[in-house]
Amino acid sequence: MKRQVGYHILQTYIPSAMFVVLAWFSLFIEPESVPGRVAMGMTTLLTLTAMFSSVRQNVPKVSYVSLLDIWMVVCIFFVFISIGEFILVTTMIKIGLKVKNCLSQCFFYIFFRKS
């Protein structure tokens, strides 16, 4: 019995890496273009989630975490971070912050503002 590494490289690793890069491309879209950025982020996140589910069904069941599982979770995390960046930038624009002292003021605005 021999592992089929080429199958997983072509069917899992390359496509998931391409989806992560596609999610990163949304960082170059203007922040005011909310539908475009949300669509790119959510589409890649949902696609990677479906791919992860499909990969889990096609590999043998094991009791430990495999490198393939770690790869897919890290890819999903990278896409999630790009969506988080969009939320942060949109919040900064909404409250009119400059980049200089944005993190502390953004954090305060998000968690301690009075509605």
Secondary structure as the mmCIF struct_conf table of DSSP 4:
data_model
#
loop_
_struct_conf.conf_type_id
_struct_conf.id
_struct_conf.beg_label_comp_id
_struct_conf.beg_label_asym_id
_struct_conf.beg_label_seq_id
_struct_conf.end_label_comp_id
_struct_conf.end_label_asym_id
_struct_conf.end_label_seq_id
HELX_RH_AL_P HELX_RH_AL_P1 VAL A 5 HIS A 8
HELX_RH_PI_P HELX_RH_PI_P1 ILE A 9 TYR A 13
HELX_RH_AL_P HELX_RH_AL_P2 ILE A 14 PHE A 25
HELX_RH_3T_P HELX_RH_3T_P1 SER A 26 PHE A 28
BEND BEND1 ILE A 29 ILE A 29
TURN_TY1_P TURN_TY1_P1 PRO A 31 GLU A 32
HELX_RH_AL_P HELX_RH_AL_P3 VAL A 34 ASN A 58
BEND BEND2 VAL A 59 VAL A 59
BEND BEND3 SER A 63 TYR A 64
HELX_RH_AL_P HELX_RH_AL_P4 LEU A 67 ILE A 95
TURN_TY1_P TURN_TY1_P2 GLY A 96 GLY A 96
BEND BEND4 VAL A 99 VAL A 99
TURN_TY1_P TURN_TY1_P3 LYS A 100 ASN A 101
HELX_RH_AL_P HELX_RH_AL_P5 CYS A 102 PHE A 112
#
